[in-house]
Amino acid sequence: MIQGNDRGLSGALSLGPPFVGGEPSSASVMNPSGGGLSAWSSADAQADPAVAVREDFPGGAVQTALLSGGAGGEIGELAVGRSGLGDGLVAFRQGQLGNAAIVAAQVTAPPVASILNVPKGWIKPSQAVISWQPAESADGPLAYHLVLDGHPLAAPAGKREMRLDPSGLGSGRHHVQVLATDVDGQSTLSAPATLLIDGVPPTAKIARAIGGRAVSVRVLDRYAGVDARAVRVSFGDGHGAGGRVRYLHRYAHPGVYRVTALVRDRLGNLGVVRQWVGVQ
């Protein structure tokens, strides 16, 4: 095999063990869109005749193997056939004519990784719908599993879309992948994508301030963010305010007051925080 580029040839590259026999044979097929299959007469570790096979995947990876028949003997009539994506068939005669075996083997590549479609930005658990592009493979039909934070979930048969169970989605960042498996059991895992889930309302920190004569309220949200326009705070003395995330209220008289904060985040998650506060 000769390698080269736009600057010229760079010399011969050995693809495996030395050829054996007086008339070495080889065969190869290449897919113009990527991938290929090559086979040549070689030998196993005991120096017995065998066929070396190299499969090139479209993505650049390679797998190799040695093939031989049970009876052993010289290799002849080597041929390969391609079905695409580097997959193909290898067939050859092994042994003397009249007492030879015909050996055939299928060479398969795992599926090409799928491309995931994950909702962008923060979403509610009920909105978590994941879809993916079909994986390329010459050994279909393919089975798909969605992998959520390392746990595989069986996808509906014949579908390339899955709605996740909201009860199993906690708020925060989740990692999603899709696992494609062909009829030979070969699997390929896609690159991970990030799913952002927010199913909880904001929180409110209520505390005494100014030497115990006032109360401060601060509204926080660690995920999608606070919808400040929707915030309403009642200080328990007939006064209230809204439209902000920070409040400071001074009471006219000492006493115990119940502060109530109505909060909402940018996804519409609503919450109510109540707390009794004693002021001097």
Beta strands, then each sheet from edge to edge (+ up, - down):
strand 1: 2-5
strand 2: 8-12
strand 3: 26-30
strand 4: 36-43
strand 5: 49-56
strand 6: 62-67
strand 7: 75-84
strand 8: 87-94
strand 9: 101-107
strand 10: 116-117
strand 11: 122-123
strand 12: 129-132
strand 13: 143-148
strand 14: 151-154
strand 15: 161-163
strand 16: 172-181
strand 17: 187-189
strand 18: 193-197
strand 19: 203-209
strand 20: 214-220
strand 21: 232-234
strand 22: 240-242
strand 23: 246-250
strand 24: 255-264
strand 25: 270-279
sheet 1: 1+ 2-
sheet 2: 3+ 4- 5+ 6-
sheet 3: 7+ 8- 9+
sheet 4: 10+ 12- 15+
sheet 5: 11+ 18+ 16- 13+ 14-
sheet 6: 11+ 18+ 16- 17+
sheet 7: 19+ 20- 23+
sheet 8: 22+ 21- 24+ 25-
end
